[in-house]
Amino acid sequence: MTTARDLALVALGLPSDRPVAKGDLSLALAGAEAIDLLKSGAVSVEGDRLVPGPRVATGDRLLDQADASLTRRKPYDTVDAWLWRRGSGLAAAYVDDLERAGLVTHPRGHGFRPRSARTAPADVPQARRSAEERRVSGEPVLAALLAAVGIGEEPSEACESPIADAVTTALAAVGDAVTQLEAVRLRRDVENAAFDNVWRG
């Protein structure tokens, strides 16, 4: 299983009173894909830009799509720009893909709405156990991605690997993007409240 699939399974398996915002999860899934691509050698980070390497067949349909979506001409995408572009609608794409694989179930006719329609991992012990064990172990990359979407705390230990700096850059970009998205939500709420007050007044 990829980091993104593990992230999706853990997030979708949360109790219904701890929903994850779709936009936050989409950005974190894009970050998880970037990290998996870094680990596979399909991309590297130079400064704040994702520099594509040779195409790598990952064996995962969505991760292969992520690889194909990389900008292969200079100046290349910044990590932040790629997260926003790749993350658009990504949570729903993962739910659909996991559902086709029999790994999640959700009520038909509702689409992916984590705050309303309930989506949960199906009873597939191996996949669920693997994702949950990775979460419980406190594996730094998954822990940081989960913390970015409001699940748990930032890991106390850093990622240790030859690409640790690149992974840290990707994780920081996810955190920044989720913060930006929350700021947009708050601004929209304030604007909507002001609009409602005008009509009521």
C-alpha positions, 0 to 999 in steps of 0.5 A: 500500500502507498502512503496515500492509501494508508492515509486515506484508510486511516482518515476514512476509518475515523469515528463519525464525530471526528470528520476530516475536511475533504479539501484538507485530505485532498491536499494531504493525499497529494503530499503523500503522493509526492513523498511516494514519488520521491521514494521511488526516484520518480521526482526530486526536490530542488529548492522548492520545485519538484523536478521529475526524473525518469517515469517509474511504473509504481503499480498503483493507478493513482500514483502513476497518474500523479507521476504523469501530472508532473510538469516536465519543463522548466521552471517545473512546479513548486511543491505548493503549486503542485499540491493545489493542482494535483489535490483538486478532487483527490479525496473523492478519487481515492474514495472511488478507487478504494471502493472499486478495490473493495477497501471502503464502502459508503452510502450510494448516491451521496458522493464523498462528503466526509462531514455528512455521508459516512465512508468507512474502510470495508472489512478487509483486515490486511489492508486496514491492519497495515494502515493502522499499524503504520499509524500506531507505530508513529511512523513520522511521514504518516504521522505528520500527514495525519497531523496536518489534517487534524488527526493526532500530533506532529511526530517527535522524531524526524524522517530519517532517509537519504531524501529526508530534506525533500520529504520535510519540504513536502510535509511543510508545503502540505501544512502551509497549504492546509493552513491557507485553505482554513484561512479561505474557509474562515474568510468565506464564513465571515463574508457569508455572515456579513451578507446574511446580516445585510439581508436581515438588517 
